């Protein structure tokens, strides 16, 4: 087998490996992006439900805890 043919074959294999690796990386990134978006949507829904509850009862429930920014210096 001439060295040129061998080099072309090695180059083709290398390019194929790189293409497969890039595809796998893109797929993993897309999955992570989708998971992050789902978590964000879930958190937004919970926040919206809490806000609706507070509006409905007219005041903050005693079990509701969050830290207000300090207005005193």
N, C-alpha and C positions, 0 to 999 in steps of 0.2 A: 504494500500500500504506500503510495507516494506521500511524503510528508505534508504536502499541501492539502490532500484529501483528509488526512488525519487532523490537521489543524482546523479545517472547515467543520469537521464533525464535532471536535471539541468545542468550537465556538458556538455551534448550534445547540449543543447540550447545555452549555453555560447560559445562553440566552433563554432557553426553555426553563431552566431552573430558576433564573431570575424572574421570569414572567410568572411562574407558579408561586414564588415567594411573595411577589407584589400582590397577586390576586388574594392570597391567604391573608396578607396584612390588611388589605382593603376590606375584606369580609369581616375580620375581627374588629377593625375600627368601626365599621357600620353597625355591628352588633352592640358595641359599647356605646355608640352614639344613641342607638335606639333605646337601650336600657336607661341611659341618663335622661333622655326625653320622657320616658315613661315615668321615672321617679319624679321628675319635675312636674309633670301633669298631675300625678297623684298628690304631691304636696300642695299644689295650687288648689286642687279640689278640696282637700282637707281644710285649707285656710279659708276657702270660700264658705264651706259648711260652718266653720266656727264663726265667721263674720255674720252669716245669716242667723245663727243661733243667738248671738249677742244682740243683733237688731231685734229679733223676735221677743226676747225677754226684757230688753230695755236697759240692761246693765251688765257689767262683767260678772261672771259667776265667781264664787269664792274659790273654786278649784283652778281657775284660770290663772296661770302664772307667766309673767313675762317681765322683763326689766325695762323700766322707763329710763330714758336718758336723764342724767342728773342735771337739774336746772340751777342748782346752787353751786357757787364757786367756792 
